[in-house]
């Protein structure tokens, strides 16, 4: 199987404390690539570009998904978002390193669903540092 693999380190992120919504997006989008649609996997939303790549990731109710207080999401140590697209499915794994009571902890959340948009088979890791 020919799998495209990308690793993005140049990510930006934003956290909306009131709505408990986290958003990760590239600092630069390739020229000519525009937002086309979104895919929602139970509150983990992938924004898809005109080249069928994942442009952004939004996580709704992130503190509930990670089972941590909202205040801990505001200052994460680091985050990793893994997106694996096969011909049939899309799987997303979120790994967040947080500090709770002066101790590092790691929390993960998983989501998956059908590849109804026929996105290209690919693997993508997004390293997001605070």
N, C-alpha and C positions, 0 to 999 in steps of 0.2 A: 504494500500500500504506500502510495506516495503521499506523505504528510508534510504540509507546510508548517514550520515551527518558527515562532517569533518570540523574542524576549524583550519586553519594553521596560526600560528603567526610567525613562523620562515621562513620568506620570504626574499629574496634578490631582488633587482631591479636595473635596469640600464636604463638610458635615453640617447639616441643618438640625440643630439641637431641638428646636420646637417640634419639628415633624419627624425627628429620628430617622433622617434620610441621609445616606452616604453616597457620594458620587465620585467616581474615578474616571479621568479622561486624559488623553495624551496632550502633552504640551504643544505638540505640532501635529496636524493632520496632513497626510500626504496631499500634494497639490492635485486638485481635480476631484477629490473624494468628498462627497457630501452625505449628510444624514439621509437615510431612506425610510427606515422603520424601526420598531422596537419589538423585542420578544420578552414576554413576562413569564418567569418561572417562579410562581408563588412569591412575588415581591422582590425577586432578583431580576432586574431588567437589563437586557443587553441592547444597546443602541447599535444598529447595523448601518454601515456606509454603503455607498454606491458600488464599491469594489467587493462587497460581501464580507468585509472585515468587521470585527467588533470595534466600534469607536469608543464607546463608553459603557460603564457598568454602574447602575444605580441599585442600591440595596435599601428597600423600605423596611422600617421597623428593625433596624440593624441591632439595636441593643437587645431586643427580644430574641432575635435569631442567634445572637452570641451569648445570651444569658448573662449580661453584664449591665451595670448602671450606665445611663446615657453619658454621664460625666467622664467615664473612662474612654468613650469613643472619641472624645474631643482631642485627646493627645496620645495617639497610638505610637508605639515604638517603631513598628513597621507592619506592612501588610503585603500579602501576596494573593493575587487572583489568578487562578488557573482555569483556562477555558479549553475544553477538548471537544472538537466537532468531528463526529463520524458521519457516515452517509445517512444513518438513521437517527442519531441522537446528538444532543448538545449537553455537556456536563460542565458545571461550574463549581469550583471549590474555592472558598474564601478562607484564608488563614490570617488572623490578626494577632500580633504580639502586643499585649497591653500591660500596663503597670497597675496592679491593684494592691493597695495597702503596702506599697513599697516593694512588691514582689512581682517579677515578670510572670505573666501567664500567656498561654496561647489558646485561642478559641477558633473553632472552625465551623463553617456552615456549608452545606452541600445543596445543590439544586440540579435538576435535570429535566429534560423534556424532549419531545420529538423535533427533529430537524425539518420542520414543515416548510421552511423557506429555501431548502436545498442549499445551505451555505456550503462552501468548499471545505473539504476535509482538511483540518488544521489543528494545531496545538499552539496555544498562546499563554505565556506567563507574563503577568504584569507585576513588577516589583514597585511598590509604592512606599516611599520613605517619608517619614514625618519631618 
